[in-house]
Structure formats: C-alpha cells, structure tokens
Amino acid sequence: MFGSASRKVADVAHSLSETLSNASRTLAGRWRRFGDTVTENTDILRRRETTITTGDGQSPPVSGDAGHVFAPGNRPISDDVADRIAETGWDTDPITLRTHSTDAGTVVSPRSWEEWTAGAPPPFHSGLFRSRDGLTELFRMNIDNGVRLDRLEPRTPINPHFNCHGYTFSRNGGAGWLTGRRVDGILSDNGFRRISDPITARPGDVVVYRNDDATITHSGVVAEVTSGEVQVDSKQGPLAVVRHRLREVTGMYGSNVEVYRTDRPGGRFLTPVENTAKQSSSWPTAESTHDS
C-alpha cells in the first residue's frame, strides 16, 4: 500500500527518494501515483483541502523540511473508501524481519516502515504512514486521482510493514521496505532472465515496472495467465496486495513493463540469513494511536 497523481495515485511505490536532494526526480520515477513533482502534489492536496501541518497546527510549505508531519483532515470517508477498507481489512501486528542474501552473496538488510519513512520527502513522510487515518488518506488520494478500485482485487489485508518489493522478493514480506534500487541487482544475482513476450509469462514470474527514466517504481508477481490476459499480484505501498491486469497500473508506475523468470530452487525469493530475525516496529506508534 500504492505515475503521476494526475495519472493515478511509494517504494508505495513503492520506492520514494532515498535522499531529500533527489525528492522531485524520484517522486516522478518511484512514486508516480503521487505526482511528477512535490509541487504537483501540493496542488492536489490543496484542491482536496487536505491539511499538512506541524505540531502547532500551522501549515508549512510542502517543500519544507522532512520534520513536518502530515495530518489527515477530518473529511468524511466516501462510500468507495469505506467499502474498500471494510472489504480489505487490517493486519498491522508486527512481523518478523530478516536479513537476506542473493546467490552472489550480496547482503540485503531489512528495513522497517519507520526507517523508510524517515527519509521520505514531504508530504509523503512519516505522518502519512503512521496511522489508519493516514493510510485511509492514501485510499482517498487513489480514488480522487482516477484509480479504479473495482479493477484491483484485494488479496490480503492492509499491512504497512512491507512494500511491493518486499512482497515480491521475500517470503511474508520479511525484507520489509525493500528499496527499488536493489531490484536490478537481485535480478542479476539470482539468475533472472527477461521474457521477451509477456503473454508467455507463467505464475511465479516477476513483473517490474519502470518509469520513463528507467527507474524501477514497482514490482509484482504473475498470479495467472488466462485467455491471453496476465494477472499480477502486487502490493500497493503500505496498503494491501491486490490482483490486477498486467498494465492496469501503468498510469501509476510507468508504461515500461518487463517480465522476468528464474529457474533457481528458491524461485523469486531472496535467501534468509540464519539468526537475523527481528520483530518489526509496532504500528501505529504509541504517539499516533489517538489517530487510529
């Protein structure tokens, strides 16, 4: 749970900028559903009369520092959002995170939702991901910006502890918020090869979405191929895993869609490193439970 926002609402995402200096460029490439630039998102949020505040209730500019907290407004939840949330449900208990490695020995450390949001540029910093109100706001942003929820079939409850790449490359999301910058290396190290014709995809193949700059913005897994239609399961940032047609989310993540396959025994999953298990951070945090 997650192209430009005008085309459809990050690392979710799924990955956002790893540094604030790259915020504008990476928002366009990694969280296309939220807008091509922070300025675009500002306009969207203003049109929707959403409040971005600091602790004292003042409204800072969206281009301000990452310390500002996003505070969802008290607008009524639409029937579309309420129905989807009720259908999807929540699964926010802590999960087990693990360090993983590729077949070439590259170590992939797990990253929690708190670690990921700490480096996200405004307005997509920790406040938006810290409570049910914040994640509900993501649903509203999706609908407001043209997402057809009726074309995204929920497959799991909402779970903020891992993103799309964590879902694609680790069992039970154990890699947490895996950055998109890792994906090309994983594909190379673990013997993935690109399938030239997506229609020949098989269940278990990996689907990678890239923007116009070739930045990886999203990933998922082929669930089934029926009547020439490829169906993909992918996680929408901090939200749920949904099933959708191969190109249903290209407005969100970019039209460059690639399918990869590997014949390794572990399939698409990274190899867990022994004795590295740790529990993810609680969600929501104690300081934000009043918002839930």
Secondary structure as GFF3:
##gff-version 3
##sequence-region A 1 292
A	DSSP	three_ten_helix	20	22	.	.	.	ID=ss1
A	DSSP	alpha_helix	23	30	.	.	.	ID=ss2
A	DSSP	three_ten_helix	32	34	.	.	.	ID=ss3
A	DSSP	alpha_helix	38	47	.	.	.	ID=ss4
A	DSSP	beta_strand	52	53	.	.	.	ID=ss5
A	DSSP	beta_strand	69	70	.	.	.	ID=ss6
A	DSSP	alpha_helix	79	88	.	.	.	ID=ss7
A	DSSP	beta_strand	96	97	.	.	.	ID=ss8
A	DSSP	beta_strand	100	101	.	.	.	ID=ss9
A	DSSP	beta_strand	107	108	.	.	.	ID=ss10
A	DSSP	alpha_helix	113	118	.	.	.	ID=ss11
A	DSSP	alpha_helix	126	129	.	.	.	ID=ss12
A	DSSP	alpha_helix	132	144	.	.	.	ID=ss13
A	DSSP	three_ten_helix	149	151	.	.	.	ID=ss14
A	DSSP	beta_strand	153	154	.	.	.	ID=ss15
A	DSSP	alpha_helix	164	169	.	.	.	ID=ss16
A	DSSP	three_ten_helix	171	173	.	.	.	ID=ss17
A	DSSP	three_ten_helix	180	182	.	.	.	ID=ss18
A	DSSP	alpha_helix	183	189	.	.	.	ID=ss19
A	DSSP	beta_strand	193	195	.	.	.	ID=ss20
A	DSSP	three_ten_helix	198	200	.	.	.	ID=ss21
A	DSSP	beta_strand	206	210	.	.	.	ID=ss22
A	DSSP	beta_strand	216	226	.	.	.	ID=ss23
A	DSSP	beta_strand	229	235	.	.	.	ID=ss24
A	DSSP	beta_strand	241	245	.	.	.	ID=ss25
A	DSSP	alpha_helix	250	253	.	.	.	ID=ss26
A	DSSP	beta_strand	256	261	.	.	.	ID=ss27
A	DSSP	beta_strand	271	272	.	.	.	ID=ss28
A	DSSP	beta_strand	278	279	.	.	.	ID=ss29
A	DSSP	three_ten_helix	286	291	.	.	.	ID=ss30
###
